[in-house]
Amino acid sequence: MKEGGVQRAPRELIYFETYGCTLNRADTALMKSIALDRGYGIAETPEEAEVIVINTCTVRLDTEIKMLKRLRELYELFGRSKRIVVAGCMVAAQPYTIKRVAPKAVLVSPQNIVRFLEAVESRQDLILGERDVTYLKPYVEGVVAAVPIAEGCVGQCSFCITKIARRRLRSYRAETVVKAVEEAVRRGAVEIELAAQDSGCYGLDIGSRLPDLIREVLDRVEGNYMLRIGMANPDTVLGIVDELIEVLREPRVYKYLHIPMQSADDRVLKLMKRRYTYDEFKYLILELRRKVVGVSIATDVIVGHPGEDDEAFERTVRAVEELQFDKVHVAQYTIRPRTESAAMKQVPEEVKKLRSST
């Protein structure tokens, strides 16, 4: 750290530990940038830091167990000698669970990442509020970068705890995204993901759309880079499919989409509160394959969601075989607190395990 040509020691060292999705990694990059701008240093280990920041994920039960185990370890080792800040989705979705493990930890919700230094400096117990969508930094690792384009979503999926954590849709303006992409390119990134909980719903809150954003980035940001579109839900992609097909044909856009199917059974989809039918999903996949030569499509499937009987499961298996996805991620359903699916009649664990190994 230099001031007037003189090397200056950082105010304090902050150690960051991050779990979960691309958005979480981007949030940590943002916190690090804010800390460095304010004169703090970045520690490589918790032992050398005065402040420890854990950016958490809570999308699945096994993830929650992992997070709580790690938080307990850090709190027992450093809770009396260092300030511990817990950020991320677990803060918004399960704050009392965190407090049982780390009573004196300071909690910062995902919407308040830009204010995390308030927690460090004022020692407030809890930082809540709306996301500041005017301040954005890319997450850059080598030649790969992620630029968040939105926070939250417009869905109400019955199994999803992330909706509780990330809340309503708040899209970044194109100008803000363009500046973040420019910074990523300046820092050497050649592959840039436009990341969101559901990139397909980008702009619905600000009168814009994902294809418009992509075109603006391509028009305004020079350089040797490729854009990758982040995960998008079928219902939101259906609303922009023609325009999206056009941008997927652009030479600087990867012909790749991640579109979660979750189930091919309409009754289960309705219980999940997924806002499409299997026929609509199938139409979307076939339309993309027909009009975008060489497109790669990845999908997600949840097995053992409440209401999934043998027939519904077999229907999903047949759909996976029929649609020939380039990548399929299969996850056993796990109960998440405060979700509607948690209150439904559950599929036995042994049945879920059997189905997930099929």
VEXDREN-2710 file (C-alpha; in Angstrom, 1 decimal):
% VEXDREN-2710
k/r/px/py/pz
1/MET/0.0/0.0/0.0
2/LYS/1.6/3.3/-1.1
3/GLU/0.8/6.9/-0.1
4/GLY/2.9/9.7/-1.6
5/GLY/5.4/7.2/-2.8
6/VAL/5.9/5.7/0.7
7/GLN/5.0/2.1/1.4
8/ARG/2.2/2.0/4.0
9/ALA/1.2/-1.1/6.0
10/PRO/-2.5/-2.1/5.5
11/ARG/-4.9/-1.1/8.2
12/GLU/-5.8/-4.8/8.9
13/LEU/-5.7/-8.1/7.1
14/ILE/-8.9/-9.8/6.0
15/TYR/-9.2/-13.5/5.2
16/PHE/-12.0/-14.5/2.8
17/GLU/-13.3/-18.0/2.3
18/THR/-16.0/-18.6/-0.3
19/TYR/-18.4/-21.4/-1.0
20/GLY/-21.1/-22.0/-3.6
21/CYS/-22.0/-20.5/-7.0
22/THR/-20.5/-18.1/-9.4
23/LEU/-22.5/-15.2/-7.8
24/ASN/-20.9/-15.9/-4.5
25/ARG/-17.4/-15.8/-6.0
26/ALA/-18.3/-12.6/-7.7
27/ASP/-19.5/-11.2/-4.3
28/THR/-16.2/-12.1/-2.7
29/ALA/-14.3/-10.4/-5.5
30/LEU/-16.4/-7.3/-4.8
31/MET/-15.7/-7.4/-1.1
32/LYS/-12.0/-7.8/-1.7
33/SER/-12.0/-4.8/-4.0
34/ILE/-13.8/-2.7/-1.5
35/ALA/-11.4/-3.7/1.3
36/LEU/-8.3/-2.9/-0.8
37/ASP/-9.8/0.5/-1.7
38/ARG/-10.2/1.3/2.0
39/GLY/-6.6/0.3/2.9
40/TYR/-7.1/-3.2/4.1
41/GLY/-4.9/-6.1/3.1
42/ILE/-5.9/-9.6/2.0
43/ALA/-4.7/-12.5/4.1
44/GLU/-3.9/-15.9/2.7
45/THR/-4.8/-17.8/5.8
46/PRO/-7.2/-17.2/8.8
47/GLU/-4.3/-17.4/11.2
48/GLU/-2.6/-14.2/9.9
49/ALA/-5.8/-12.2/9.6
50/GLU/-7.6/-9.8/12.1
51/VAL/-10.9/-10.4/10.3
52/ILE/-12.3/-13.6/8.8
53/VAL/-15.1/-13.4/6.2
54/ILE/-17.0/-16.6/5.3
55/ASN/-19.2/-16.3/2.2
56/THR/-21.8/-19.1/2.6
57/CYS/-24.0/-21.2/0.4
58/THR/-27.2/-23.0/1.6
59/VAL/-28.7/-24.4/-1.6
60/ARG/-28.7/-28.0/-0.3
61/LEU/-28.7/-29.8/3.1
62/ASP/-25.3/-31.3/2.5
63/THR/-23.9/-27.9/1.7
64/GLU/-25.5/-26.5/4.9
65/ILE/-23.9/-29.2/7.0
66/LYS/-20.5/-28.5/5.4
67/MET/-20.9/-24.7/6.1
68/LEU/-21.9/-25.1/9.7
69/LYS/-19.0/-27.5/10.4
70/ARG/-16.5/-25.1/8.9
71/LEU/-18.0/-22.1/10.7
72/ARG/-17.9/-24.0/14.0
73/GLU/-14.2/-24.8/13.5
74/LEU/-13.3/-21.2/12.7
75/TYR/-15.4/-19.9/15.6
76/GLU/-13.9/-22.3/18.1
77/LEU/-10.3/-21.4/17.0
78/PHE/-10.7/-17.7/16.4
79/GLY/-14.0/-16.5/17.9
80/ARG/-12.4/-14.8/20.9
81/SER/-9.4/-13.2/19.1
82/LYS/-10.7/-12.2/15.7
83/ARG/-13.8/-10.7/14.2
84/ILE/-15.8/-13.2/12.2
85/VAL/-18.2/-12.0/9.5
86/VAL/-20.6/-14.4/7.9
87/ALA/-22.0/-13.3/4.5
88/GLY/-23.9/-15.0/1.7
89/CYS/-27.2/-16.9/1.3
90/MET/-27.2/-18.7/4.7
91/VAL/-27.4/-15.3/6.4
92/ALA/-30.6/-14.3/4.7
93/ALA/-32.2/-17.7/4.8
94/GLN/-31.0/-19.2/8.1
95/PRO/-29.6/-16.4/10.4
96/TYR/-30.7/-18.1/13.6
97/THR/-28.9/-21.3/12.6
98/ILE/-25.7/-19.4/12.2
99/LYS/-26.1/-17.6/15.5
100/ARG/-26.5/-21.0/17.3
101/VAL/-23.0/-22.0/16.0
102/ALA/-21.3/-18.6/16.2
103/PRO/-23.2/-16.3/18.6
104/LYS/-20.9/-13.3/18.2
105/ALA/-20.4/-13.5/14.5
106/VAL/-21.5/-10.5/12.4
107/LEU/-24.0/-11.3/9.7
108/VAL/-24.2/-9.6/6.3
109/SER/-26.9/-10.5/3.9
110/PRO/-26.2/-11.0/0.1
111/GLN/-28.0/-7.7/-0.6
112/ASN/-25.5/-5.8/1.5
113/ILE/-22.2/-7.1/0.4
114/VAL/-21.0/-3.6/-0.5
115/ARG/-21.6/-2.6/3.1
116/PHE/-19.6/-5.4/4.7
117/LEU/-17.0/-3.1/6.0
118/GLU/-19.6/-1.5/8.2
119/ALA/-19.7/-4.9/10.0
120/VAL/-16.0/-4.9/10.3
121/GLU/-15.6/-1.3/11.5
122/SER/-18.7/-0.6/13.6
123/ARG/-19.1/-4.2/14.8
124/GLN/-22.8/-4.1/14.1
125/ASP/-24.5/-7.4/14.7
126/LEU/-26.5/-7.6/11.5
127/ILE/-26.4/-5.7/8.1
128/LEU/-29.6/-6.0/6.1
129/GLY/-31.3/-4.0/3.3
130/GLU/-31.6/-3.9/-0.5
131/ARG/-28.8/-4.6/-3.0
132/ASP/-26.9/-1.6/-4.4
133/VAL/-27.0/-2.4/-8.1
134/THR/-24.9/0.6/-9.1
135/TYR/-21.6/-0.9/-7.9
136/LEU/-20.2/-4.0/-9.6
137/LYS/-16.9/-5.7/-9.8
138/PRO/-16.0/-8.8/-12.0
139/TYR/-14.7/-12.0/-10.4
140/VAL/-11.5/-12.8/-12.4
141/GLU/-9.5/-15.9/-12.1
142/GLY/-6.8/-16.3/-14.7
143/VAL/-8.4/-15.9/-18.1
144/VAL/-11.9/-16.6/-16.8
145/ALA/-14.3/-14.0/-15.3
146/ALA/-17.8/-13.8/-14.0
147/VAL/-19.8/-10.6/-14.1
148/PRO/-23.1/-10.6/-12.2
149/ILE/-26.0/-9.1/-14.2
150/ALA/-28.8/-9.5/-11.7
151/GLU/-29.7/-10.4/-8.1
152/GLY/-32.7/-12.5/-7.3
153/CYS/-35.3/-13.9/-9.7
154/VAL/-39.0/-13.7/-10.6
155/GLY/-39.8/-17.4/-9.7
156/GLN/-41.4/-18.9/-6.7
157/CYS/-40.1/-22.5/-6.8
158/SER/-41.4/-24.5/-3.9
159/PHE/-38.1/-26.3/-3.2
160/CYS/-35.8/-23.3/-3.5
161/ILE/-34.2/-21.6/-0.4
162/THR/-32.0/-19.4/-2.6
163/LYS/-35.2/-17.4/-3.5
164/ILE/-35.5/-16.6/0.2
165/ALA/-31.9/-15.5/0.4
166/ARG/-31.5/-13.6/-2.9
167/ARG/-35.1/-12.3/-3.0
168/ARG/-36.7/-10.2/-5.7
169/LEU/-35.2/-9.5/-9.1
170/ARG/-32.8/-6.5/-9.2
171/SER/-31.0/-6.1/-12.5
172/TYR/-27.8/-4.2/-13.1
173/ARG/-28.1/-1.5/-15.7
174/ALA/-26.3/-2.2/-19.0
175/GLU/-23.9/0.7/-18.4
176/THR/-22.8/-0.9/-15.1
177/VAL/-22.4/-4.4/-16.7
178/VAL/-20.4/-2.9/-19.6
179/LYS/-17.9/-1.3/-17.3
180/ALA/-17.4/-4.5/-15.3
181/VAL/-16.9/-6.5/-18.6
182/GLU/-14.4/-3.8/-19.7
183/GLU/-12.5/-4.2/-16.4
184/ALA/-12.5/-8.0/-16.8
185/VAL/-11.0/-7.7/-20.3
186/ARG/-8.4/-5.3/-19.1
187/ARG/-7.4/-7.8/-16.4
188/GLY/-6.8/-10.5/-19.0
189/ALA/-10.1/-12.4/-19.1
190/VAL/-11.0/-14.0/-22.4
191/GLU/-14.0/-16.0/-21.2
192/ILE/-16.7/-14.0/-19.4
193/GLU/-19.8/-15.4/-17.9
194/LEU/-22.8/-13.2/-17.5
195/ALA/-24.0/-14.7/-14.2
196/ALA/-27.3/-14.6/-12.4
197/GLN/-29.7/-16.8/-10.4
198/ASP/-31.8/-16.8/-13.6
199/SER/-30.2/-14.9/-16.5
200/GLY/-33.3/-15.3/-18.6
201/CYS/-35.2/-12.9/-16.4
202/TYR/-32.6/-10.2/-16.7
203/GLY/-34.1/-6.7/-17.2
204/LEU/-37.7/-7.5/-16.4
205/ASP/-37.6/-5.0/-13.6
206/ILE/-35.9/-2.2/-15.6
207/GLY/-37.5/-2.5/-19.0
208/SER/-34.7/-4.4/-20.7
209/ARG/-33.9/-8.0/-21.8
210/LEU/-31.0/-10.3/-21.8
211/PRO/-30.4/-10.2/-25.7
212/ASP/-30.4/-6.4/-25.5
213/LEU/-27.7/-6.5/-22.8
214/ILE/-25.5/-9.0/-24.7
215/ARG/-25.7/-6.8/-27.8
216/GLU/-24.7/-3.7/-25.9
217/VAL/-21.7/-5.5/-24.3
218/LEU/-20.6/-6.8/-27.7
219/ASP/-21.0/-3.3/-29.3
220/ARG/-19.2/-1.4/-26.6
221/VAL/-16.5/-3.6/-25.2
222/GLU/-13.6/-4.2/-27.5
223/GLY/-11.1/-7.1/-27.2
224/ASN/-10.5/-10.7/-27.7
225/TYR/-13.1/-12.3/-25.4
226/MET/-16.1/-14.7/-25.5
227/LEU/-19.3/-14.3/-23.6
228/ARG/-21.0/-17.2/-21.8
229/ILE/-24.7/-16.9/-20.8
230/GLY/-25.3/-18.1/-17.2
231/MET/-28.0/-20.4/-16.1
232/ALA/-31.5/-19.5/-17.3
233/ASN/-34.9/-21.0/-16.5
234/PRO/-37.1/-22.4/-19.2
235/ASP/-40.0/-20.1/-18.7
236/THR/-37.9/-17.0/-18.9
237/VAL/-36.0/-18.3/-22.0
238/LEU/-39.3/-19.1/-23.7
239/GLY/-40.2/-15.4/-23.5
240/ILE/-37.0/-14.3/-25.4
241/VAL/-36.2/-17.4/-27.4
242/ASP/-36.2/-15.8/-30.9
243/GLU/-33.9/-12.9/-29.8
244/LEU/-31.7/-15.2/-27.8
245/ILE/-31.2/-17.5/-30.8
246/GLU/-30.0/-14.4/-32.8
247/VAL/-27.3/-13.5/-30.2
248/LEU/-26.2/-17.2/-29.9
249/ARG/-25.2/-16.9/-33.5
250/GLU/-22.8/-14.0/-32.7
251/PRO/-19.2/-15.1/-33.1
252/ARG/-18.2/-13.8/-29.6
253/VAL/-21.0/-15.7/-27.8
254/TYR/-20.5/-19.3/-26.8
255/LYS/-23.2/-21.6/-28.2
256/TYR/-24.0/-22.9/-24.8
257/LEU/-27.0/-22.8/-22.5
258/HIS/-27.7/-24.2/-19.0
259/ILE/-31.5/-24.7/-18.8
260/PRO/-32.7/-26.7/-15.8
261/MET/-35.5/-29.2/-16.6
262/GLN/-35.8/-30.5/-13.0
263/SER/-38.6/-33.0/-14.0
264/ALA/-40.4/-34.1/-17.1
265/ASP/-43.6/-34.9/-15.2
266/ASP/-46.2/-32.0/-15.4
267/ARG/-47.7/-32.9/-12.0
268/VAL/-44.3/-32.8/-10.3
269/LEU/-43.4/-29.5/-12.2
270/LYS/-46.7/-28.0/-10.8
271/LEU/-45.8/-29.1/-7.3
272/MET/-42.4/-27.5/-7.8
273/LYS/-44.0/-24.3/-9.0
274/ARG/-42.0/-24.4/-12.2
275/ARG/-43.8/-22.2/-14.6
276/TYR/-43.7/-24.5/-17.7
277/THR/-44.9/-27.9/-18.9
278/TYR/-42.7/-30.6/-20.2
279/ASP/-44.0/-30.1/-23.7
280/GLU/-43.0/-26.4/-23.5
281/PHE/-39.5/-27.4/-22.3
282/LYS/-39.1/-29.9/-25.1
283/TYR/-40.2/-27.4/-27.7
284/LEU/-37.6/-25.0/-26.4
285/ILE/-34.7/-27.5/-26.5
286/LEU/-35.7/-28.7/-30.0
287/GLU/-36.1/-25.1/-31.3
288/LEU/-32.6/-24.1/-30.0
289/ARG/-31.1/-27.2/-31.6
290/ARG/-32.9/-26.6/-34.9
291/LYS/-31.9/-22.9/-35.2
292/VAL/-28.4/-22.7/-33.5
293/VAL/-26.0/-25.1/-35.2
294/GLY/-23.7/-26.8/-32.7
295/VAL/-25.4/-25.5/-29.6
296/SER/-24.6/-27.3/-26.3
297/ILE/-27.3/-27.6/-23.7
298/ALA/-26.8/-28.6/-20.1
299/THR/-29.6/-29.3/-17.7
300/ASP/-30.4/-30.1/-14.0
301/VAL/-32.7/-32.8/-12.7
302/ILE/-34.1/-33.2/-9.2
303/VAL/-35.0/-36.7/-8.2
304/GLY/-37.2/-37.6/-5.2
305/HIS/-39.1/-34.3/-5.0
306/PRO/-42.3/-34.7/-3.0
307/GLY/-45.0/-36.1/-5.3
308/GLU/-42.6/-37.9/-7.6
309/ASP/-43.8/-41.5/-8.0
310/ASP/-42.3/-44.3/-10.1
311/GLU/-44.2/-43.2/-13.2
312/ALA/-43.1/-39.6/-12.9
313/PHE/-39.5/-40.7/-12.4
314/GLU/-39.5/-42.9/-15.4
315/ARG/-41.0/-40.1/-17.5
316/THR/-38.0/-38.0/-16.5
317/VAL/-35.5/-40.7/-17.4
318/ARG/-37.1/-41.1/-20.8
319/ALA/-36.9/-37.4/-21.4
320/VAL/-33.2/-37.3/-20.6
321/GLU/-32.6/-40.1/-23.0
322/GLU/-34.8/-38.5/-25.7
323/LEU/-33.4/-35.0/-25.5
324/GLN/-29.7/-36.1/-25.4
325/PHE/-28.4/-33.2/-23.3
326/ASP/-24.7/-32.5/-23.5
327/LYS/-24.5/-32.5/-19.7
328/VAL/-26.9/-33.6/-17.0
329/HIS/-26.6/-32.8/-13.3
330/VAL/-28.7/-35.1/-11.1
331/ALA/-29.4/-34.1/-7.5
332/GLN/-31.4/-35.8/-4.8
333/TYR/-34.1/-33.5/-3.4
334/THR/-33.2/-32.4/0.1
335/ILE/-35.5/-30.6/2.5
336/ARG/-34.7/-26.9/2.9
337/PRO/-36.2/-24.9/5.8
338/ARG/-38.9/-22.3/5.1
339/THR/-39.7/-23.8/1.7
340/GLU/-43.1/-25.1/0.6
341/SER/-41.8/-28.5/-0.5
342/ALA/-40.5/-29.1/3.1
343/ALA/-44.1/-29.3/4.3
344/MET/-45.1/-31.9/1.6
345/LYS/-45.2/-35.6/2.0
346/GLN/-41.6/-36.8/1.4
347/VAL/-40.3/-39.5/-0.8
348/PRO/-38.4/-42.1/1.3
349/GLU/-34.6/-41.7/1.4
350/GLU/-33.9/-45.1/0.1
351/VAL/-36.1/-44.4/-2.9
352/LYS/-34.3/-41.2/-3.6
353/LYS/-30.9/-42.8/-3.4
354/LEU/-32.0/-45.6/-5.8
355/ARG/-33.4/-43.1/-8.3
356/SER/-30.3/-40.9/-8.3
357/SER/-28.1/-43.9/-9.0
358/THR/-30.2/-45.0/-12.0
END
